[in-house]
Amino acid sequence: MSKTITLVTGANKGIGLETAKQLAALGHHVILAARDRAKAVEAAKQIDGEVEPLQLDVTDAISISAAAAIVAQKHGRLDVLINNAGVMLDDPARRPSEQTLATWRQTFDTNVFGLVAVTQAFLPLLKQSAGARIVNLSSILGSNSLHQTPDSGIYEFKVPAYNVSKSAVNAWTVHLAHELRGTPHKVNAAHPGHVQTDMGGAAAPMGIPDGAKTSVWLATLPVDGPNGGYFHQGETLPW
Ligand SMILES: NC(=O)c1ccc[n+]([C@@H]2O[C@H](COP(=O)([O-])OP(=O)(O)OC[C@H]3O[C@@H](n4cnc5c(N)ncnc54)[C@H](OP(=O)(O)O)[C@@H]3O)[C@@H](O)[C@H]2O)c1
């Protein structure tokens, strides 16, 4: 049987790189995508197993269609898409109402429109899989329920462009899951944890190996696994 073909966006560092490593160790053929080709090549060298670097800027329509054409030509299908690329651009010194519209737009360009555009471009290839798995990197910060709960751990963490972009990722996940219902294909949203990456910061409680676990789990779901859920390490999160 041929290997599972898996593409991870934003995989040159952080949770994406670790997810690529862990899935390569499980025997996947990993397409390690990064917006900077040289970074993709360097990151791929750090991984044992079948890894192929790919240039993919999720905000660039030409880059996305070129990447999809390469995967179509080389593999003819895609089994796993991990929409991992993301940015957090809010200025923590500003109140929610004071974040600039430029910040909102840049954040949504990557975290929401980029994620949707990549999914749209690769969906025809994912539908060639016997059972595709799409993993959307959300965040617990996208949970509206927890933002309204004063004793939740995120109640005070109001960085709105980022948080609302992840709420949008959650909502999009529900809509795509509805479209995919009754097919062998699944899409779920993942909260990786608060992880020690450039985004999460050095003081974050979770190491990068654990931070990749939710993505790896959702990428390897069995046939009877969930579709349209929002998870952290196997536990359902409130929307
Ligand atoms: N770390 C956490 O605590 C945490 C918590 C919840 C959710 N998450 C989510 O988990 C995902 C990974 O985060 P991380 O902590 O690993 O962050 P990170 O270390 O900052 O890495 C982010 C990755 O996204 C890439 N990226 C940004 N814009 C891109 C674009 N336009 N096209 C392609 N790639 C792009 C970056 O590439 P460059 O190197 O070129 O910038 C980098 O590879 C993100 O979606 C994040 O929102 C993280």
The ligand as an SDF file (V2000), in Angstrom:
LIG
                    3D

 48 52  0  0  0  0  0  0  0  0999 V2000
    2.0940   28.1660   20.3840 N   0  0  0  0  0  0  0  0  0  0  0  0
    0.9060   28.1730   20.9790 C   0  0  0  0  0  0  0  0  0  0  0  0
    0.8270   28.2700   22.2410 O   0  0  0  0  0  0  0  0  0  0  0  0
   -0.3560   28.0220   20.1860 C   0  0  0  0  0  0  0  0  0  0  0  0
   -1.5730   27.9260   20.9090 C   0  0  0  0  0  0  0  0  0  0  0  0
   -2.7570   27.7690   20.2000 C   0  0  0  0  0  0  0  0  0  0  0  0
   -2.7390   27.6940   18.8230 C   0  0  0  0  0  0  0  0  0  0  0  0
   -1.5470   27.7970   18.1440 N   0  0  0  0  0  0  0  0  0  0  0  0
   -1.5930   27.7140   16.6760 C   0  0  0  0  0  0  0  0  0  0  0  0
   -0.7210   26.6940   16.2220 O   0  0  0  0  0  0  0  0  0  0  0  0
   -0.1990   27.0220   14.9350 C   0  0  0  0  0  0  0  0  0  0  0  0
    1.3110   26.9300   14.9660 C   0  0  0  0  0  0  0  0  0  0  0  0
    1.7810   27.8840   15.9010 O   0  0  0  0  0  0  0  0  0  0  0  0
    3.2820   27.9220   16.4850 P   0  0  0  0  0  0  0  0  0  0  0  0
    3.1620   28.1780   17.9190 O   0  0  0  0  0  0  0  0  0  0  0  0
    4.0650   26.7830   15.9830 O   0  0  0  0  0  0  0  0  0  0  0  0
    3.7670   29.2930   15.8070 O   0  0  0  0  0  0  0  0  0  0  0  0
    5.1730   29.7590   15.2010 P   0  0  0  0  0  0  0  0  0  0  0  0
    6.2900   29.0470   15.8510 O   0  0  0  0  0  0  0  0  0  0  0  0
    5.1140   31.2400   15.2020 O   0  0  0  0  0  0  0  0  0  0  0  0
    5.0680   29.2230   13.6840 O   0  0  0  0  0  0  0  0  0  0  0  0
    4.0970   29.7230   12.8260 C   0  0  0  0  0  0  0  0  0  0  0  0
    4.3540   29.1460   11.4510 C   0  0  0  0  0  0  0  0  0  0  0  0
    3.3830   29.7080   10.5400 O   0  0  0  0  0  0  0  0  0  0  0  0
    4.0830   30.1650    9.4200 C   0  0  0  0  0  0  0  0  0  0  0  0
    3.3770   31.1850    8.6570 N   0  0  0  0  0  0  0  0  0  0  0  0
    2.9720   32.4140    9.0630 C   0  0  0  0  0  0  0  0  0  0  0  0
    2.4220   33.0740    8.0280 N   0  0  0  0  0  0  0  0  0  0  0  0
    2.4800   32.2380    6.9600 C   0  0  0  0  0  0  0  0  0  0  0  0
    2.0800   32.3380    5.6090 C   0  0  0  0  0  0  0  0  0  0  0  0
    1.5140   33.4490    5.1120 N   0  0  0  0  0  0  0  0  0  0  0  0
    2.2730   31.2660    4.7950 N   0  0  0  0  0  0  0  0  0  0  0  0
    2.8450   30.1470    5.2650 C   0  0  0  0  0  0  0  0  0  0  0  0
    3.2880   30.0040    6.5160 N   0  0  0  0  0  0  0  0  0  0  0  0
    3.0970   31.0520    7.3520 C   0  0  0  0  0  0  0  0  0  0  0  0
    5.4090   30.6660    9.9590 C   0  0  0  0  0  0  0  0  0  0  0  0
    6.3590   30.8400    8.9100 O   0  0  0  0  0  0  0  0  0  0  0  0
    7.6050   31.8850    9.0470 P   0  0  0  0  0  0  0  0  0  0  0  0
    8.6610   31.1790    9.8620 O   0  0  0  0  0  0  0  0  0  0  0  0
    7.9990   32.1110    7.6320 O   0  0  0  0  0  0  0  0  0  0  0  0
    7.0770   33.1100    9.7330 O   0  0  0  0  0  0  0  0  0  0  0  0
    5.7300   29.5120   10.8960 C   0  0  0  0  0  0  0  0  0  0  0  0
    6.2480   28.4140   10.1740 O   0  0  0  0  0  0  0  0  0  0  0  0
   -0.7280   28.4250   14.6100 C   0  0  0  0  0  0  0  0  0  0  0  0
   -1.8780   28.3270   13.7840 O   0  0  0  0  0  0  0  0  0  0  0  0
   -1.1240   28.9680   15.9840 C   0  0  0  0  0  0  0  0  0  0  0  0
   -2.1180   29.9620   15.9020 O   0  0  0  0  0  0  0  0  0  0  0  0
   -0.3710   27.9620   18.7980 C   0  0  0  0  0  0  0  0  0  0  0  0
  1  2  1  0
  2  3  2  0
  2  4  1  0
  4  5  1  0
  4 48  2  0
  5  6  2  0
  6  7  1  0
  7  8  2  0
  8  9  1  0
  8 48  1  0
  9 10  1  0
  9 46  1  0
 10 11  1  0
 11 12  1  0
 11 44  1  0
 12 13  1  0
 13 14  1  0
 14 15  2  0
 14 16  1  0
 14 17  1  0
 17 18  1  0
 18 19  2  0
 18 20  1  0
 18 21  1  0
 21 22  1  0
 22 23  1  0
 23 24  1  0
 23 42  1  0
 24 25  1  0
 25 26  1  0
 25 36  1  0
 26 27  1  0
 26 35  1  0
 27 28  2  0
 28 29  1  0
 29 30  1  0
 29 35  2  0
 30 31  1  0
 30 32  2  0
 32 33  1  0
 33 34  2  0
 34 35  1  0
 36 37  1  0
 36 42  1  0
 37 38  1  0
 38 39  2  0
 38 40  1  0
 38 41  1  0
 42 43  1  0
 44 45  1  0
 44 46  1  0
 46 47  1  0
M  CHG  2   8   1  16  -1
M  END
$$$$
